[in-house]
Structures are given as structure tokens and as C-alpha cells.
Amino acid sequence: VSDLRPSALPGSLDVSRSMFDLRSPPHRSMKRYDSVSSVPSSTSSRKDSQGSNRSLDTITLSGDERDFGRLNVKLCYVSSVEQIWITVLHCKDLTWPSNCGDNPRICVKGILTLPKPVHFKSSAKEGCNDIEFMETFVFAIKLQSLQAVRLVFKIQTQTPRKKTIGECSLALRELSSQESNHWLDISPPSK
């Protein structure tokens, strides 16, 4: 636990700066504490087998289970002109590796997994907690072709270098003229 009072961090009164300081390596005199608790981790409750006082260690997320954020998209199929409309709206609670810097430029790359894949990419925006894209992509493709494919999204950094930091996908089986809204959980990129 780090002391966030102004006296502990000279010249730093805003929360975002304080939060950033928590990511730096712990000081030698600090003890490790479980999140949401002031109890040292060695004394965390271990009564999980009785069904009470679940161990705080069991709620600590490993690297593969932590939340990478969510992507909000809208889909619509206009059958009269055989077009799919894909709108990339938001990226919320997005996390990225520290080697990408504090505010990398981030874009969303989309792929329709047809035999000849269709690629599209949003403009790059500055990385933050809630990135608003509001971009629509329109493709003329027959509905029968789309119903057997997936729409894959890759979240990529453009600066300092191009790198995929997460991905998510969606089956297109139930496309209709009624616009559908989807919140997709972003996962670590597949290797």
C-alpha cells in the first residue's frame, strides 16, 4: 500500500499522477498487501474449504484472466443493397503493456474472415480509459456469405510501434436489418 497523501508525493495532488506512481517498483520498506484489504497477504483468510471467508489470494487475477477492456460495436445488414454496416463505437477500460508508453496511439483493425478476407481499420486515437471511435465501415457482401464467417477485431498500438495488444470476435450468424449493439470482451492476442 502506498501513502497517497500530498506529503508522500511532493508536487503531486491529482489522482491520475498518484495512480501512475503506484505502478513503479515498490520501495524496500513496503510490505505486500492484497488488494481491497489492509491485511498482509500472509494472514489472509484461508477458510475457503468451509465456504466462508474466501481467500483474498483466490481473487487476485493472473495475467491471462485480468480485464483487458471491452469493445462496443454496432452491426446492421441492409438486404436491399446487400451491405453490411459495421460501426466501431468505443473501447472502454482498455489496458496495454507498459512498454507501449503512457498514451500510445490506438486503432481497431477489423477482419471479415471470408475466403478472401476483408480488412478495415479505424483511425488512431490517443490511448485512454474510454476511447471513442464512432466510425462506420460499409461492405457490399451477400448475406449467405457473411452468415458462415466471424468478424475479428484486433486492438493495435500505432506508436511507439505497431503491436496487437488485444483481440475479440463475433459470429455473424444472426445479422439483420435491425441494428444490433455488442459489447465484446477483449482478450490477450493469440500467439
C-alpha positions in Angstrom: 0.0 0.0 0.0 1.4 3.4 -0.9 0.7 6.6 1.0 -1.1 8.9 -1.5 -1.2 12.0 0.7 0.4 15.0 -0.9 3.3 14.9 1.6 4.3 11.4 0.3 4.3 12.6 -3.3 5.7 16.2 -3.4 4.1 18.3 -6.0 1.5 15.7 -6.9 -2.1 16.5 -5.9 -4.1 14.9 -8.8 -5.3 11.3 -8.6 -4.1 10.3 -12.1 -0.5 11.2 -11.2 -0.8 9.3 -7.9 -2.2 6.3 -9.7 0.7 6.3 -12.1 3.1 6.3 -9.2 1.6 3.1 -7.9 2.9 1.3 -11.0 6.6 2.0 -10.1 8.6 -0.7 -8.3 7.7 -1.0 -4.6 10.1 0.7 -2.1 12.2 -1.7 0.0 10.4 -0.8 3.2 6.9 -1.6 1.8 5.1 -4.8 2.7 2.9 -6.7 0.1 -0.8 -6.4 0.8 -3.7 -7.9 -1.0 -5.9 -5.6 -3.0 -9.0 -4.4 -1.2 -7.5 -5.3 2.1 -5.1 -3.8 4.7 -4.3 -7.3 5.9 -0.8 -8.6 5.0 -1.2 -11.4 2.4 0.4 -13.9 4.8 -2.5 -13.5 7.2 -5.3 -13.6 4.5 -8.2 -15.9 5.4 -7.8 -19.5 4.3 -11.3 -20.9 5.2 -12.4 -21.4 1.6 -13.0 -25.1 2.1 -15.7 -24.3 4.6 -17.3 -22.0 2.2 -16.8 -18.9 4.3 -14.2 -16.1 4.2 -12.9 -16.9 0.7 -9.2 -16.4 0.5 -8.3 -13.0 -0.9 -5.5 -14.7 -2.9 -8.1 -16.5 -4.9 -9.5 -13.3 -6.3 -6.1 -12.0 -7.4 -6.2 -12.2 -11.2 -3.4 -13.8 -13.2 -2.1 -12.2 -16.3 -4.4 -14.2 -18.6 -7.5 -13.5 -16.6 -7.2 -9.8 -16.0 -9.6 -7.5 -17.7 -8.2 -6.2 -21.0 -11.2 -3.9 -21.6 -14.3 -4.1 -23.9 -15.1 -3.0 -27.4 -18.5 -1.6 -28.3 -19.7 -2.2 -31.9 -23.0 -2.0 -33.9 -23.9 -4.2 -36.8 -26.6 -3.9 -39.4 -27.3 -5.7 -42.7 -29.2 -3.7 -45.4 -30.6 -6.5 -47.6 -32.0 -4.3 -50.3 -28.4 -3.3 -51.3 -26.6 -6.3 -49.8 -24.4 -4.2 -47.5 -23.1 -4.9 -44.0 -22.6 -1.8 -41.9 -20.1 -2.1 -39.1 -19.8 0.8 -36.6 -16.8 0.8 -34.1 -18.0 2.9 -31.2 -15.9 2.7 -28.1 -13.1 0.9 -26.4 -13.6 1.0 -22.6 -11.3 0.1 -19.7 -8.5 -0.8 -22.2 -5.2 -1.9 -20.8 -1.9 -2.1 -22.6 1.6 -3.3 -21.8 3.9 -0.7 -20.1 6.4 -1.0 -22.9 3.8 0.8 -25.1 4.2 4.0 -23.1 1.6 6.1 -21.1 -0.6 7.2 -24.0 0.1 5.1 -27.2 -2.0 5.9 -30.3 -4.5 3.1 -30.6 -6.6 1.8 -33.6 -9.1 -1.0 -34.2 -8.4 -3.3 -37.1 -11.3 -5.4 -38.3 -11.3 -8.6 -40.4 -14.2 -10.3 -42.0 -13.0 -13.9 -42.2 -14.3 -14.7 -45.7 -12.2 -17.0 -48.1 -10.7 -13.7 -49.3 -10.6 -11.8 -46.0 -11.9 -8.2 -45.9 -9.7 -5.8 -43.8 -10.6 -2.4 -42.5 -9.0 -0.1 -39.8 -10.2 2.8 -37.7 -8.2 6.0 -37.4 -5.6 6.0 -34.5 -6.7 7.7 -31.2 -4.8 8.6 -28.1 -4.9 5.8 -25.6 -7.1 6.5 -22.5 -9.8 4.8 -20.4 -12.6 5.4 -22.9 -11.6 5.8 -26.5 -14.3 7.0 -28.8 -14.0 6.0 -32.4 -17.5 6.4 -33.9 -16.5 5.2 -37.3 -18.7 3.2 -39.8 -17.5 0.8 -42.4 -19.7 -0.4 -45.2 -19.1 -3.5 -47.4 -21.3 -5.0 -50.2 -21.3 -8.7 -49.4 -24.1 -11.3 -49.9 -25.8 -12.3 -46.6 -25.3 -16.0 -47.2 -21.5 -15.4 -47.4 -21.5 -13.5 -44.1 -23.5 -15.9 -42.0 -20.7 -18.5 -42.0 -17.9 -16.1 -41.0 -16.6 -14.2 -38.0 -15.9 -10.6 -37.6 -12.5 -10.3 -35.8 -11.2 -7.1 -34.1 -7.6 -6.5 -33.3 -6.8 -3.6 -30.9 -3.4 -2.2 -32.0 -1.0 0.4 -30.9 0.4 2.6 -33.7 3.1 4.4 -31.6 5.7 3.9 -30.4 5.5 0.8 -32.7 2.7 -1.2 -34.3 1.7 -4.0 -32.0 -1.6 -6.0 -31.4 -2.4 -5.7 -27.7 -5.8 -7.4 -27.7 -8.5 -9.0 -29.8 -12.1 -10.1 -29.8 -14.5 -11.6 -32.3 -18.2 -12.0 -33.2 -20.1 -14.6 -35.3 -22.3 -13.1 -38.0 -25.0 -15.8 -38.0 -27.8 -13.5 -36.8 -27.3 -10.4 -39.0 -30.5 -8.5 -39.7 -31.7 -5.1 -40.8 -32.3 -4.3 -37.2 -29.1 -2.7 -35.9 -27.6 -4.8 -33.1 -25.3 -3.4 -30.3 -22.5 -5.6 -29.0 -20.0 -5.3 -26.1 -17.1 -7.6 -26.7 -14.6 -8.6 -24.1 -11.0 -8.0 -25.3 -8.6 -10.9 -24.8 -4.8 -11.1 -25.0 -3.7 -11.5 -28.6 -3.4 -15.1 -29.7 0.2 -16.2 -30.3 
